[in-house]
Amino acid sequence: MQACALKAAKSGPLDTAVIKVAKKYALLYHLWVPGEIFPLHEYPAEFNFNHPRHYQDSEARTTAYAAEIYLMLPITLQTQATKYEQFEKIVSDLDDSDSH
């Protein structure tokens, strides 16, 4: 699996940027990226992570996790994350390779 992540890193600057952000997310936020957050959508910068409704059920938690990864992305990657079809695959492959 790690070979897949390394191969993706060589395929272009956008892939390299996504891998870098995924590693940062895993290091600073969560050790894994919940698969159900994909595809990502846009979230407002003032998204309130402390609001109790974000933790009432699994759907609300999924929304909070998706907002968390979206908003930790550099502005230059936020739009790409919602449109780039390989974003989920790169993050998931990297996540899988780090868990083994």
CNS distance restraints for C-alpha pairs under 8 A (distance, minus, plus):
assign (resid   1 and name CA) (resid   5 and name CA) 6.75 0.50 0.50
assign (resid   1 and name CA) (resid  93 and name CA) 6.50 0.50 0.50
assign (resid   1 and name CA) (resid  94 and name CA) 7.49 0.50 0.50
assign (resid   1 and name CA) (resid  96 and name CA) 6.71 0.50 0.50
assign (resid   1 and name CA) (resid  97 and name CA) 4.78 0.50 0.50
assign (resid   2 and name CA) (resid   6 and name CA) 6.24 0.50 0.50
assign (resid   2 and name CA) (resid  93 and name CA) 7.62 0.50 0.50
assign (resid   2 and name CA) (resid  94 and name CA) 6.77 0.50 0.50
assign (resid   2 and name CA) (resid  97 and name CA) 4.74 0.50 0.50
assign (resid   2 and name CA) (resid  98 and name CA) 7.41 0.50 0.50
assign (resid   3 and name CA) (resid   7 and name CA) 5.98 0.50 0.50
assign (resid   4 and name CA) (resid   8 and name CA) 6.11 0.50 0.50
assign (resid   4 and name CA) (resid  93 and name CA) 6.81 0.50 0.50
assign (resid   4 and name CA) (resid  94 and name CA) 7.87 0.50 0.50
assign (resid   5 and name CA) (resid   9 and name CA) 6.22 0.50 0.50
assign (resid   5 and name CA) (resid  19 and name CA) 7.70 0.50 0.50
assign (resid   5 and name CA) (resid  90 and name CA) 6.78 0.50 0.50
assign (resid   5 and name CA) (resid  93 and name CA) 6.16 0.50 0.50
assign (resid   5 and name CA) (resid  94 and name CA) 5.44 0.50 0.50
assign (resid   5 and name CA) (resid  97 and name CA) 7.54 0.50 0.50
assign (resid   6 and name CA) (resid  10 and name CA) 6.60 0.50 0.50
assign (resid   7 and name CA) (resid  11 and name CA) 6.63 0.50 0.50
assign (resid   8 and name CA) (resid  12 and name CA) 7.53 0.50 0.50
assign (resid   8 and name CA) (resid  15 and name CA) 6.13 0.50 0.50
assign (resid   8 and name CA) (resid  16 and name CA) 7.31 0.50 0.50
assign (resid   8 and name CA) (resid  90 and name CA) 7.01 0.50 0.50
assign (resid   9 and name CA) (resid  13 and name CA) 7.69 0.50 0.50
assign (resid   9 and name CA) (resid  15 and name CA) 5.65 0.50 0.50
assign (resid   9 and name CA) (resid  16 and name CA) 4.67 0.50 0.50
assign (resid   9 and name CA) (resid  19 and name CA) 7.02 0.50 0.50
assign (resid  10 and name CA) (resid  15 and name CA) 7.84 0.50 0.50
assign (resid  10 and name CA) (resid  16 and name CA) 7.26 0.50 0.50
assign (resid  11 and name CA) (resid  15 and name CA) 6.62 0.50 0.50
assign (resid  11 and name CA) (resid  16 and name CA) 7.85 0.50 0.50
assign (resid  12 and name CA) (resid  16 and name CA) 6.32 0.50 0.50
assign (resid  13 and name CA) (resid  17 and name CA) 6.13 0.50 0.50
assign (resid  14 and name CA) (resid  18 and name CA) 6.22 0.50 0.50
assign (resid  15 and name CA) (resid  19 and name CA) 6.21 0.50 0.50
assign (resid  15 and name CA) (resid  87 and name CA) 7.73 0.50 0.50
assign (resid  15 and name CA) (resid  90 and name CA) 7.28 0.50 0.50
assign (resid  16 and name CA) (resid  20 and name CA) 6.22 0.50 0.50
assign (resid  17 and name CA) (resid  21 and name CA) 6.25 0.50 0.50
assign (resid  18 and name CA) (resid  22 and name CA) 6.09 0.50 0.50
assign (resid  18 and name CA) (resid  77 and name CA) 7.92 0.50 0.50
assign (resid  18 and name CA) (resid  87 and name CA) 6.82 0.50 0.50
assign (resid  18 and name CA) (resid  90 and name CA) 7.23 0.50 0.50
assign (resid  18 and name CA) (resid  91 and name CA) 7.18 0.50 0.50
assign (resid  19 and name CA) (resid  23 and name CA) 6.21 0.50 0.50
assign (resid  19 and name CA) (resid  90 and name CA) 6.78 0.50 0.50
assign (resid  19 and name CA) (resid  91 and name CA) 6.59 0.50 0.50
assign (resid  19 and name CA) (resid  94 and name CA) 7.14 0.50 0.50
assign (resid  20 and name CA) (resid  24 and name CA) 6.33 0.50 0.50
assign (resid  21 and name CA) (resid  25 and name CA) 6.10 0.50 0.50
assign (resid  21 and name CA) (resid  73 and name CA) 6.80 0.50 0.50
assign (resid  22 and name CA) (resid  26 and name CA) 6.18 0.50 0.50
assign (resid  22 and name CA) (resid  91 and name CA) 5.83 0.50 0.50
assign (resid  22 and name CA) (resid  94 and name CA) 7.53 0.50 0.50
assign (resid  22 and name CA) (resid  95 and name CA) 7.88 0.50 0.50
assign (resid  23 and name CA) (resid  27 and name CA) 6.12 0.50 0.50
assign (resid  23 and name CA) (resid  94 and name CA) 7.93 0.50 0.50
assign (resid  24 and name CA) (resid  28 and name CA) 5.92 0.50 0.50
assign (resid  24 and name CA) (resid  29 and name CA) 7.88 0.50 0.50
assign (resid  25 and name CA) (resid  29 and name CA) 5.21 0.50 0.50
assign (resid  25 and name CA) (resid  30 and name CA) 6.39 0.50 0.50
assign (resid  25 and name CA) (resid  31 and name CA) 7.80 0.50 0.50
assign (resid  25 and name CA) (resid  69 and name CA) 7.01 0.50 0.50
assign (resid  25 and name CA) (resid  72 and name CA) 7.80 0.50 0.50
assign (resid  26 and name CA) (resid  30 and name CA) 4.83 0.50 0.50
assign (resid  26 and name CA) (resid  31 and name CA) 4.45 0.50 0.50
assign (resid  26 and name CA) (resid  32 and name CA) 5.85 0.50 0.50
assign (resid  26 and name CA) (resid  33 and name CA) 7.28 0.50 0.50
assign (resid  26 and name CA) (resid  95 and name CA) 8.00 0.50 0.50
assign (resid  27 and name CA) (resid  31 and name CA) 6.43 0.50 0.50
assign (resid  32 and name CA) (resid  95 and name CA) 5.98 0.50 0.50
assign (resid  33 and name CA) (resid  91 and name CA) 7.65 0.50 0.50
assign (resid  33 and name CA) (resid  92 and name CA) 7.31 0.50 0.50
assign (resid  33 and name CA) (resid  95 and name CA) 6.82 0.50 0.50
assign (resid  34 and name CA) (resid  62 and name CA) 7.74 0.50 0.50
assign (resid  34 and name CA) (resid  65 and name CA) 7.64 0.50 0.50
assign (resid  35 and name CA) (resid  92 and name CA) 7.34 0.50 0.50
assign (resid  36 and name CA) (resid  62 and name CA) 6.84 0.50 0.50
assign (resid  37 and name CA) (resid  62 and name CA) 5.85 0.50 0.50
assign (resid  37 and name CA) (resid  63 and name CA) 6.98 0.50 0.50
assign (resid  37 and name CA) (resid  65 and name CA) 6.87 0.50 0.50
assign (resid  37 and name CA) (resid  66 and name CA) 5.07 0.50 0.50
assign (resid  38 and name CA) (resid  66 and name CA) 7.57 0.50 0.50
assign (resid  38 and name CA) (resid  88 and name CA) 6.48 0.50 0.50
assign (resid  39 and name CA) (resid  82 and name CA) 6.79 0.50 0.50
assign (resid  39 and name CA) (resid  88 and name CA) 7.13 0.50 0.50
assign (resid  40 and name CA) (resid  66 and name CA) 6.37 0.50 0.50
assign (resid  40 and name CA) (resid  70 and name CA) 7.09 0.50 0.50
assign (resid  40 and name CA) (resid  81 and name CA) 6.61 0.50 0.50
assign (resid  40 and name CA) (resid  82 and name CA) 5.20 0.50 0.50
assign (resid  41 and name CA) (resid  66 and name CA) 7.76 0.50 0.50
assign (resid  41 and name CA) (resid  70 and name CA) 7.72 0.50 0.50
assign (resid  41 and name CA) (resid  82 and name CA) 5.56 0.50 0.50
assign (resid  42 and name CA) (resid  67 and name CA) 7.74 0.50 0.50
assign (resid  42 and name CA) (resid  70 and name CA) 7.16 0.50 0.50
assign (resid  42 and name CA) (resid  78 and name CA) 7.59 0.50 0.50
assign (resid  42 and name CA) (resid  79 and name CA) 7.77 0.50 0.50
assign (resid  42 and name CA) (resid  82 and name CA) 7.02 0.50 0.50
assign (resid  43 and name CA) (resid  47 and name CA) 6.82 0.50 0.50
assign (resid  43 and name CA) (resid  67 and name CA) 5.79 0.50 0.50
assign (resid  43 and name CA) (resid  70 and name CA) 7.10 0.50 0.50
assign (resid  43 and name CA) (resid  71 and name CA) 7.15 0.50 0.50
assign (resid  45 and name CA) (resid  71 and name CA) 6.74 0.50 0.50
assign (resid  47 and name CA) (resid  67 and name CA) 7.47 0.50 0.50
assign (resid  49 and name CA) (resid  54 and name CA) 6.94 0.50 0.50
assign (resid  49 and name CA) (resid  64 and name CA) 6.68 0.50 0.50
assign (resid  50 and name CA) (resid  54 and name CA) 7.63 0.50 0.50
assign (resid  52 and name CA) (resid  56 and name CA) 6.77 0.50 0.50
assign (resid  53 and name CA) (resid  60 and name CA) 6.86 0.50 0.50
assign (resid  54 and name CA) (resid  60 and name CA) 4.78 0.50 0.50
assign (resid  54 and name CA) (resid  61 and name CA) 5.38 0.50 0.50
assign (resid  54 and name CA) (resid  63 and name CA) 7.35 0.50 0.50
assign (resid  54 and name CA) (resid  64 and name CA) 5.93 0.50 0.50
assign (resid  55 and name CA) (resid  60 and name CA) 5.97 0.50 0.50
assign (resid  55 and name CA) (resid  61 and name CA) 5.23 0.50 0.50
assign (resid  56 and name CA) (resid  60 and name CA) 6.45 0.50 0.50
assign (resid  56 and name CA) (resid  61 and name CA) 7.39 0.50 0.50
assign (resid  57 and name CA) (resid  61 and name CA) 6.32 0.50 0.50
assign (resid  58 and name CA) (resid  62 and name CA) 6.07 0.50 0.50
assign (resid  59 and name CA) (resid  63 and name CA) 6.37 0.50 0.50
assign (resid  60 and name CA) (resid  64 and name CA) 6.33 0.50 0.50
assign (resid  61 and name CA) (resid  65 and name CA) 6.13 0.50 0.50
assign (resid  62 and name CA) (resid  66 and name CA) 6.11 0.50 0.50
assign (resid  63 and name CA) (resid  67 and name CA) 6.12 0.50 0.50
assign (resid  64 and name CA) (resid  68 and name CA) 6.03 0.50 0.50
assign (resid  65 and name CA) (resid  69 and name CA) 6.37 0.50 0.50
assign (resid  66 and name CA) (resid  70 and name CA) 6.05 0.50 0.50
assign (resid  67 and name CA) (resid  71 and name CA) 5.84 0.50 0.50
assign (resid  68 and name CA) (resid  72 and name CA) 6.16 0.50 0.50
assign (resid  69 and name CA) (resid  73 and name CA) 6.49 0.50 0.50
assign (resid  70 and name CA) (resid  78 and name CA) 6.25 0.50 0.50
assign (resid  70 and name CA) (resid  81 and name CA) 7.59 0.50 0.50
assign (resid  71 and name CA) (resid  78 and name CA) 7.51 0.50 0.50
assign (resid  73 and name CA) (resid  77 and name CA) 6.00 0.50 0.50
assign (resid  73 and name CA) (resid  78 and name CA) 5.85 0.50 0.50
assign (resid  74 and name CA) (resid  78 and name CA) 6.45 0.50 0.50
assign (resid  75 and name CA) (resid  79 and name CA) 7.57 0.50 0.50
assign (resid  76 and name CA) (resid  80 and name CA) 7.46 0.50 0.50
assign (resid  77 and name CA) (resid  81 and name CA) 5.95 0.50 0.50
assign (resid  78 and name CA) (resid  82 and name CA) 6.76 0.50 0.50
assign (resid  79 and name CA) (resid  83 and name CA) 6.51 0.50 0.50
assign (resid  80 and name CA) (resid  84 and name CA) 5.29 0.50 0.50
assign (resid  81 and name CA) (resid  87 and name CA) 6.00 0.50 0.50
assign (resid  85 and name CA) (resid  89 and name CA) 7.88 0.50 0.50
assign (resid  86 and name CA) (resid  90 and name CA) 6.02 0.50 0.50
assign (resid  87 and name CA) (resid  91 and name CA) 6.23 0.50 0.50
assign (resid  88 and name CA) (resid  92 and name CA) 5.93 0.50 0.50
assign (resid  89 and name CA) (resid  93 and name CA) 5.87 0.50 0.50
assign (resid  90 and name CA) (resid  94 and name CA) 6.08 0.50 0.50
assign (resid  91 and name CA) (resid  95 and name CA) 5.97 0.50 0.50
assign (resid  92 and name CA) (resid  96 and name CA) 6.04 0.50 0.50
assign (resid  93 and name CA) (resid  97 and name CA) 6.14 0.50 0.50
assign (resid  94 and name CA) (resid  98 and name CA) 6.20 0.50 0.50
assign (resid  95 and name CA) (resid  99 and name CA) 6.38 0.50 0.50
assign (resid  96 and name CA) (resid 100 and name CA) 6.88 0.50 0.50
